[in-house]
């Protein structure tokens, strides 16, 4: 079952609010705990003002959610991030953080995209698409046909759908809003002939002038007008505007139902004629009178107005007639929380023109399988944060480590201990201007546990000829000391390698912590975060030429690691040959490894899908898979790719990382009793943050904490 939906539009003034209202009512009939969220809202025109759609949905559906929990950031805040050079990535980070806070309290979140009318309008479509992808939300597209011919409407839909698809978003339905009634069937038929929309639901909602009509209250606010008369009737809708600058005999025939009459304030003849119109049963009723030029009726006219039992609102502005009319044409009418006539009309229009059962089924069942790098990273940090672990970082004087430590402690992801000379570390922290509350620093040789650690290490290794003096020297090394902290339970995991080789990091763990029962080798995986999914590559860092038994073990360890991090294990054992087509020592080794892995994996992974030998393209591309392995359960769906040797794996992960602009998280070590992970000496601060969080999650798994 799906747990979210994103409604986005092709342009401004598309009638998105109507669709949001209808979808929200549809969800409320089916799901408990529905929330509403807007990633980016427009900048309010006043400090007391708030987003109209949030107010509408929150009020009409009685949502018990604080206002500031229902949006990510304002358009002004987003524009400020862009101007500071941080771009869309920082915007998406903020949105994901706030969305997930709301999501934790909800069964379903309906998201509404931007309005294309703010300071970031030039790149709103791209921002919406990036947010959609990172929220893992299916899309409902709303397009407007107002004042467009059919071809123009179809082109607009086609461009938007293709753009969304190219950015990795999946659209489940398109609603064409504000159509001319007689064109409804023609638009649907025209769209259904197009390849880009053939498998998608299309609905058309005809234009209703009332929904696009602002109330007199909205007009008064927009123009900052003085309300001279009729405060209690400001909810009347102005369906059209009529400038009264001509003689009565020419003016009266132009009156339409719901017109707002715009006239200079000294036109007593027009004002008195409007009084007659309001009282007449043979004339179309008007919605109100707007007096311009800062002029107001003289006392005799006012006396006449006040004597009428039924009178429409009268507004007054200082601007001239023409400039006032120009301003009014720019008003974007909204569906306001207290405008029950519009709300009722909008819901009725939605119900009449939408196949609610079919759309409801599409919305509820359309769960996206996309996992973006940001989704993976957020869930990783969130899981570590829920049950904080204690991680030791031996390279306490490395600038990147200190900056990563600041992030980890500020975000309360883990508890940290840094190793090294305490004075040097504190001096560097001050120099960098870092704030690291709660940071623990240990200088190994000055630790109260140093002698105990030396004795423990000596007893572990004395059968290999280790002397007490050598044990003392080894424990002076920060990697050996950090590993001993993990072994003795003083820390839950260790991360090193920013300034040390892989051997320096792993050797102490092999000597002290050792492998899990039933596991003979330590191996590694990389989490390859592609544009729309996360794949697991193993082993790309540790074992040069694994034999069949070791390959099988790497595959099963990788499946367990993937499962820990929420990735369903579907294991492809890679080779230069697919299925039974190839022969040779390397292919046979992979084939044997598959047999061993299937046999050994029956107890821990009874439903594990593992196949090979298989080529990379057949493992990940459904089209290629259908040709090469049509009967395969795995082909085209692999989430874990096991390479036959280190040469192939290391080169492949680096090629994908650079060519596909993928984020490679790792190497993540697997097979040890307690987690120790190795950083690349070229690692970035985000690499360190992610690796520490991964280590914390591995520590939770080792303790049996889900």
N, C-alpha and C positions, 0 to 999 in steps of 0.2 A: 504494500500500500504506500502511496506517495504521502509525503509529509509537508510539501510546499508547492507553491505555484507562483510564477512571476508574470505579472501583466505589464507589458510594455507597449508603447505606441510608435507609430512611424513619424509623428510630427506633433507639434503643439495643437491644442484645441481639437483633439480627436474624439472627445466624448468618453474618455477613459473612466471617468467617475461613475458613469452609468453602468459600465461593465463590472467595475469593482463592486458596486452595490449588489448587482445581480448574482455575481459569483459568491460573494460573502453570504448572502441569504441562502444560496444553494448549499454551501458548506455547512452552515449552521443546522440545516435539517438532517445532516448525515454524521457530523463529527462533533465531539465535545472538545473543548479546549482549543478553539480557533483564535489565532492572533493575527494582527495586522502590522505590517512593517513597510516603511519607505526608506530605502537606502540613502537617498539624497532628497532633501526638500528644498523648495525655493526660499529665497531670503524674505522674511516677513517685512511688510511695509512699515510696521511699527513694532516697538519692543513688546507690546502686549499681545500682538497678533500671533497666530499659530497657523499651522498648515491646515487648509480647509478640508482636505480629504481625510486626514487623521481625525479632525474634529467630527466630520460627518460619520465615519465608520465607528469611531469610539462611542459617539452619542447614540446613534441609531441602534447599535447592537449591544449597548451597555457593557462595553469591554472594561474589565477591571484591571487596567494597565496604565501605569504612569505615562504621561505624554512623551517624556524624553527617552523612554524605552522603545518607542515605536518608530524611531528614525535613526539613521546612522550619523549623518552630519548635514549641515546646511550647504547650499551652493556656494556661499561666500567662503566657508571653511575649506571646501573642496578646491575652489579657485586659488585660495591662499597656499594650499599645499602644492598645487601645480606651479604657481609663480615662484615658489621656493625651490623648484627643481626636483621635487619628490615624486611628481607624476601620479599616475593612476594606481601604482602599487601601494602607496601609503593610504590612498583613499579606500582601496579594497580591504586593506588590513583593518582599518577602523570599522568599516561596514561589517565585515565578518565577525569581529569581536562583539559588536552590539547585537547583531542578528543572533548569534549563538547564545547570548545571554537570554534573549527572549525565547528562543527555540527550546531551551532547557525547561521552560515552564509551559510549553504548548504541545498539543498533539499535531497541529497543522498551522503553518504560517503562510498567509497570503501576502505577497509582496507587490507593491506598485512602483513602477519605474518613474523616472524623472518626467518633468512637464515640457521640456524643450523650450523653456521661456526664461532661463536664468543666465547668470554670468558665465556658465560653463556650457552653453548650448552648442558651441562649435564641436565639442567632442562627447556629447551626452550619449549618443548611440553606442559608441565604443565603450564608454564607461558602463552603461547598462549591460552590454554583452559580457564584459569582463566580470561584473558582479554576478550575473546570471550563472555563468560557468562555475564560479567559485562557491556559489551557494548550492550548486548541484540541483538547480530548479528547472522543471519543464516550463515552457513559455506559452503564453496566450498573447498573440499579437492583435492589437487594435489599430485599424486604419480608418481614416476619414475620407468620405467621398464628397464632402460638402464643396460645392462650387467647382467640381471636377467632372470631366467626361469619363466614360467607362475605361477607355484606354489609359488615361492618366492614372486612374485609381489602381488598375491592375499593375501598371509599371511600378507604382509606389510599393505595393505589396510584394511584388517579385523582388525588387531591390532589397527590401528589408529582410525577407525570408532568406534570400541567398547570403546576405551579410551575416545574419545570425548563424546560419549553418556553417559558414566558413570560419566562424569564431568558436565553433564547438558547442553551440547551443541547440537544443532540440525543441522545436515548436509543435505543440499538440493540436492547436486550433487557431483559426484567424477569424476575427469579427470585423466586418466592414460596416462602419457606423455612418449615420447621417446621409443615407442614400435617398435618391428620388424614388418614390414608391414603385413607379412603373418600370424602373430599371432593375429591381431586385433580382428577378429570375435571370435576366440577361447577364448580370455581373457574376452570379454563381456559375452559370453555364460557361462563361468565358474563362473564369478561373479554373474550373474543373478540367478544361482542355489543356492546361499548362502542366508540364512535367514537374515543375517545382512544388506543386501543391496537390497532386493527384491523390496521395494517401493521407491527406489531412482534412479535418473537419473545417467547413467554411460556413459562416452564418452572416446574415445581412440584417441590419436594423435600420429602418427608414428614419429620415430626419423628422424630428418633432420640434417645431419652432418654440414651443413653451420652454423646453429644456435649455435652449440657448438664450432665453430671455432673462436679463438681469432683473433683480427686484429693484424697487425704488430705493430701498435701503442700501443696496450695493452701489447704485449710481451716486447716491448722496455721499457715501464713503469715498468712492473713487474720485469724485470732483471736489471733495471737501466742501459740499454745499450746505447752506443753512436750510433747515426744514422749517418753513413758515407755517405750514398747516398740514394736518393729517399724519401725525407721528404714529398713530395706531394702525395705519394702513400701508406702512412701508414695505410690507411683504407682497404687495401687488407686483405683477410682472409687466415689464415694458417690452411688448412683443416687437415693436418697431418705433422709429423716431420720425417725427414730422415737424419740420421747421415752418413756423407760421410767420411769414414775412410778406404775405400778399393780402389782398382784400378778402373779406369773408366769403363772397360768392365763389371765389376760386379755392379758398382754403377748405371749406366744409366738405366738398366732394372727395377730398384727399384723406379724410379721416378713416382709419382702420381700427378694428377692434384691438384694444390693448396698446394703442399708440401713446407715446410720451410726447406731449406738445412742447416744443422748444420755441420760445418767443421772448423778445425784449420785455423787461419788466414794466415799461410804460405803455404797452399795447393793451389799454383797457378794453378795446373792442374784442380782441382775441380772448382775453380772460373771461369777459362776460359771455362770449359765445361758448366757451368751454363749460361754463356753469349750465348753460342751456343744454349742451350735449349730454352732460352727466344726468340731467333730469329727464331727457327725452327718451321715449320708448321707440322712436323711429330711427334713431341714430346709433351707430356703433359706439360703444362705451370706450372712453379713454382710460389710461392707467394713471396719468398724472400730468402736472404742468411744471415746466422748468423755466424759470425767469432768468434772463441773462443781463449782462451789463451792470450788475450791482443795483439795478433799479427795482423798486417794489411798488405795489399798487397804492394809490392814494386812498385816503380814509373812506370816501364814499364807496369805492370798489370793495375795500375790506369789509365794510358793513354789509354789503350785498353778499359777499362770500360767506360770512359767518351766519347769514340768515338761511343758508341752504342746509336742509337736514342731511343730505347725502352729498359729500364732496370728496374729491380725490386729493392725494398729497400735492402740496405746492412747494417746490424747492427754489432756491435762489443762489446764483453764482455771480462772481464779479467779472468773469471773462465775457467776451463778445459772443454773439450767437454762433458764428462760423467756427471759431476755435473750440467752443463748447461741444458742438456737434462732432467735430473731428476727434475730440477726446473720447466721447461716448462710444464711438465706433470701435475703439480699442479695448473696451471692457470685455474681459473673459468671464462670462457668467458661470457661476458655480452652483452646485446643489448644496445648499446650506443645511445644517442640522435641524433648524426649526422650520424649514420649508417643506412641510408635509405633503403639500400638493405636488411639488416636483418629485419628491422621493417616491410617492405612490405612483406617479405617472411613469417615472423611470423604471421602477420594478415591473409595472404592468407591460411596458414596452419590451423589456428584456424577456419576460415570460412568454409573450406572444410570438416572438420571433426566434427564440432559441430552443432547440431540442434539449431540454434540461437533463433528461435521463441519459442521453448519449454523451453530452458534455460532462456531466457529473461522473460518468463511468471513465471517461478519458482522463479527467483530472485526478480522480482517486487512484486509478491504477497505473498512472504514468510515472513510474519511479526512474530517475536517471541513474545510470551506472558510472557516470563520470566522477573521477577523483582527481582534482587538480592539485598541484604542488602546495598551494595555500591551504586547501582543505586538509591535506595530509599533515601539514605542519601544525595547523590549528588543533586538530584532533590529538596530535602527538603531545603538544604542550598542555592541552587541557587534561589529558589522561595523567600526565606526570604531576600536574598541579593538584589533582583530586586526592592524591595520597603521596605527599612529598617524601622523596628519598634523599639520602645523604651521599653526595658524590664528591670524590677527591680528585683534584686537578694538580698533578705534580709540578707543572711548569708555571709556578706562581709569579714569575717576573716577566713573562711574555705579555706584551701590550695587548695582543688580541684576546688572550685568556682573561685579562683584567676587564676589558670592555665587555666580553661575553658574560663574565661573572656579574657585572652590573645589571645587564639585561635580565639574566636568570633570577637574580635576587629581587629586582624590582617587580618582576612579573610573578614572583613567588612560585617558580616552577620546581625548584629543588633547594635543599640546604647544601652549602658548599664549604669545603676545606681546601685551602691553597697550601702547597708545600714550597719551602725555600727560605732564604734569609729574610726574616721578618722585617728588619729595618729597610732593606732594599725594596721589598714589596710595598710597604707603606709609603716610602718615598716616591715610588713610581705611581701609586694610586693618587697621591697628592699632585704630582706633576701632570697626570692625565685629567685631573678634575673629576674623577669617578666618585660615585656615591655607592658604597657597598655595605648597606646595613646588615648586621648579623653575620658578616664574613668571618670565618675561623681561619687562622694562619698558624701553621706548625713548621718549625725549623727542626728537621728530623733528629739531629744529634743532641738537641736540647729538650726533646720530648721526654716526658716521664715514662713513656712506654718503650723507649728506644732499646733498653737492655732486654726487656721481655721479647721484643720482636727479633733481636739478634739471636737469643736462645732458641726461639721457635724455629727460625730459619736454619740454624745450625742442626737442630734435631731432624728437620725434614731432609737435609742434604748431606749429613755426615756419612751416610752409607756410600756416597759418591766421592768421598775423600775430602769434603769441605772441612777446613779448620775453623776454629773460633775466631781467629784474627781475620780470615777471609770473610766470614759471616758478618763481622763488624764493619768491614770495608764496604760490603755489598749494601748493607742497610743504610749507609751514608748516601747511597744513590736514591734520588727522589722516586724513581719508578719502582724500585724494590720496596721502599718504605710505604708508598701508596698501595701497592699490591698487598702488602702485609696488613694494612689497615682493613682492606676488603676481606681478606682471609680471616682476620680476628673479629670481624663484625663491627669495627669502628666506623666503617663506611659501607654503603650498599653497592658501590660501583666505582670504577676509575676511568678517566679519559685522559689520554696523553698522546704525544706525537707531533705537536705543533713545532717542537724544537728537538725532537728525537726521531731516530729511525724506527721503522716498524719492528725490527728485531729488538731494539731497546725497550719498546713498550710491551711486546708479547712475551719475551723470554722470561721475565719474572713470573708472569701468570702461569706459564707452562710448568715452571719449577715449583710454584707455591700453591696456586689454586687448582690446577690440573683440570682435566675434562670431566664431563658428566658421566655417570655410570652408563655403560653401553655405547659410549661415543669414543672413538679412537683418535680423531683428529679435530683440531680447531680449523674452522673455515670462515669464509666471509661472504657477505652479500652487500650489494649497493641497492638502495631504493632509487630507481630511476623515475623522477617525476617529469613526465611528458606533459604536453598541453592539456590532454583530457583523461589521463590515467596514470597510475603508478605501477611500474613493473619491478620485479625483484630479479637482479642479476647475481648469479653465484657460479663459481668462486672466482673473483677478479683480483684478488690481492694476496693470497697466502700460498696455496698449493700449486707448484709448477706443473706436475704431470701426475694427477691422481689416477690410481688404478680403478678397476670396475667397482670394487668394494668401497673405496673412498668416494667415488662419484655418487654411489647410491647413498652414502652417509651424508654427503653434502646436500643432495636433493631433499632428504628427509629433514635435515637441520634447517634448510631454507624454507621448507613448508611450515615447520613449526614457527620460525621467525615471522614469516608472512602472516600467519594466523594471529600471533601476538599483537600485530599492528593492524588488525582489521582487514587484511587482504585475503580473500578466499583463495586457497592454494590450488592452482591448476598448473602442474609441472611439465615443462617441455625439456627433454634431454636432447641437447642440440648436437648436430653433426653436419657434415657436408652432404649427407644423403638422407632422404625421407623414406620411412617405411622399410619395405623389403627390397628397395631398388638398388642399394649399394652393398658392396662387400669390401673387406679390408680390415686390418688390425684395429684401426681407430674406430671404425663403424661398429665392429663386433664388440669392442670394449663398452661402447655406449649401450648397445643392445643388451649386453650382460648386466650392466649397471641398472637398467630398467627392471629386469627380472628380479634382481636382488632387492631393489627398493620396494617393489610391489609386495614381495614376500615379507620383508621386515616391517613394512608400514601398515600391515593389516590390523595390528593391535591399536596403534596410536592414531592411525588415519584410515579407518575402514572404508570411507567413501572417497579417498583421495584419487583424483584423476592424474595419472602420470603416464606419459607416452614418449617414445623415442625408438630409434633415432629419428629426428625431424629437423628440417632446415628452418632457419629463423623466420623466413617469410611465411612459410606454411603455419608456423606456430602463432603468429600474431595477426595475419591478414586473412579474414574470412573468405575473400574471393580466391586467393591463391590456395587456401586450404581446401575449398570445395573441388578444386581440380586435382590436387595432389593426394588428399586423404578424405574423400567424400564421406566415409563411414566413421571417421574419428570423432570422439566426444570432445577432444581437446583442440583440434586444429582451428586456428584463428582465434582462440579464446585463452591462450596461455597467460598466466599472471606471473609465473616464475620460470626463468630461463636459465638452465644449468649448462655452462660451457664445458667443453671436453678438456680444456687445459688453460693454464694461466695466460699464456700468450694470446689465445683467442679472446678470452674474457676481458683481459685488461685493455686490449686494443679496441674491442667492440664498445665497451662502456665509455671510453674516452671519445671514440668517433661519434657515438650517439649524443654524448654530452655537448660536444662542440657543434656538430652539424645540425642537430635538432633543437639546440638551445635548451636542452633538458637540465634539470637540477639533479645532480648526483649526490645523494646523501649516503655517506659511508666512507670507508668500509665499516660495516657492522660485524663484529666478531661473533661467532656462534660456536657452541660446543663446550664452553667453559662452565664450571659449576656456578661461578659468580661473574657478573658482567664486567669486562674490561674492553674498552674500545680505543682504536688507534685513529689519530687524525693525520691528515696529510700535512707535510711541512709547509705547503702552500695554502693551507686552509684559511677561510674567511671567518669573520665573526659569526655570521649566520650558520656556517658549517659547525662551529663549536657549540652554539646554542642547540642546534638540532641533535648533534651527537650526544650531548649531555642528557637531553630529554629522552632519546632512544635508550641510553644506558639506564635511566631511571625506570622506564617502562619494562626493560628486561629484568631489572631487579625486582619489580613488582611481580612479574611472571614467575621468577625463581622462587618467590615466597608463596606462590599460589593465589595471588591477589589479582582478580580480573579487572 
